Amino acid sequence: MNKCLMILLSLYSFNSLAAIDVYKFDSKDKEHRFQTLVAELRCPKCQNQTLADSNSEIATDLRMKVYQMLKKDKSDDVIIDYMLERYGEFVLYKPRVTGQTLLLWYGPILLLLMGLIIVGLILRHRLKKTPTDDNQVILDQHQQQTLATLLKPNNEKK
């Protein structure tokens, strides 16, 4: 009996007992804005999860803060600026294009262009070379006579 109880308890998912945030909104628009905002903001603790995906305490607190600010009719920009002020640019999954993030946004494109230019220069250099340039050997008079003797058919040597 005791073993059966232990097996049943080990199979039971305690995640189903976890608290689920329930927020009441005045309109579908606010609910949609809330869902969009918590999907665009990164959890400062989890670092690779959105506020919507994270179960950490800080993510719960930040979702509540977004909810409260939406209830006070704050705009999305004001809410995002609030988060940026406290947690920095890292809190955004899509960082804004600023002087500090230019390399982040345009670095991959620059690397790709540099790679294409290098490949183009290498191909251009290889195409300029003719196959005879690599195989061309200058022979002196004695070497030319020896070569001519070796290349003659056997019946011409007699």
N, C-alpha and C positions, 0 to 999 in steps of 0.2 A: 504494500500500500504506500509506504513511504517513498519507494523508488518511483512509483507511478506519479506521485505528486511532484517529485523533483523533476521528472521528465516533462511533465505538463508545464511547470513553471519555467523551465529552460526554453521551451518552445514558444511561450507567450511573449509577445512583443510589448515591451514596456514603452516603446515609442508611441504607441497608441494612446498612452496616458499623458503625453506631453501636452502642455497648454497650447492652444491655438488662438492667435490674435483675432479678435472679431471687432471690426470697426463699423460703426453706423455712419453713413454719409447722407447729406441732404439731397444729393443729386448723383446721377450716374456719371456726370462729368467729373465731379470731385473724386469719385471712386476710381475712375479711369486715370486721372492725374496722379492719384496716390500710387496705383499699381505701376504706372510709368516711372514715377520718381524712385520708388524703392527698387525697381529693376535697373535703374541707371546708376544708382549710388552703391559704392563698394563698402563692405563691412571693414572697419579699421582693424578689427581683431583677426578675422578670418583671412583677409587680404585677397582671396581669390573667389569670394562669393558676394553676391549682391545682398543688399539688406533684406530683400524678399526671400532669399535662399538660406540665409544664416539663422542659426538658432542661438547664437551667443547673446549674452545679456545686453551688451552694448548695441547690437543690432535691434533688439527688442525696444530698447530705449529710443534709438534713432527713428524707428518706425513710428513710435508713439509721438515723437517730436514732429515728424512730418505730418502725422494725422492732426495734431493740435494746430499746427501752422495753417493747414488747409482749412480747418474749422474756423480760423480767424481770417479767412479769405486772403491769405498771403499768396503772391504769385509764385510760379515755379522758379523764376530767377531769384527771388528773395530767399526761397528755401534752399536752393543750391548754393547761393552766396553764403548763407548761414553755415552750411556744412563745410564749404571751402575755407571759411574763416577759422573754423575749429580744427579741421583735419587735413587741410591742404589739398593740393591738386590730386593727390593719390585717391581721394574718396570718389573721384569720377572714373567710370569705366572708359569713357571717351574724353580724354583730357582736351581742354580748350587749346586752340592754336594761338600760342603766345611766343614771345622770343625764347622762352625757356624750353618750349616743347617743339620748336621747329625741327630739330634733329630727329625727334621721336616720330613726327608725322612724315617728314620728307627724306629721312635717312635711307630707308629701304629703296626708294626710287633713285636716289643718288648712287647708291651702291650698285643697283642694277644697270644704270647708265654707264658707270665706270667700267663694269664688267663687260658690257657690250662693246665699249670703245676699245678696251684691251684686246678682246677677241677679234675685233675688226682689224686692228693694227697687226696682230699676229698673222691673220689670214692674208692681209695685204702684203706683208713682208714675204710670206711663203710663195705667193703667186708671182711676185716680182722675180724670184729666183727661177732660172731656167734649169731644166734637168741636166743640160750639158755643162753648166757652170761647175757642178759638183764632180763630174766625171772627167773633165778635161785635164789631160796630163801632157806636159811638154817633154818630148823625147829628143835626145841628142842624135847625131848622125849614126853612131855605132848601134844604139838601141833601135833605131828605125830599121837598120839593115838586119839585125837579129830578128826583129818582129816580122819583117817581110819574108825571111827564110823560114821561120816557123809556120807562117800562114800559107806558104806555097803547097800545092798538092804534091803528093809523093812522087808522081810520075814526072814532074817538072824538075826535080832535084837531079835526076840522072842526066 
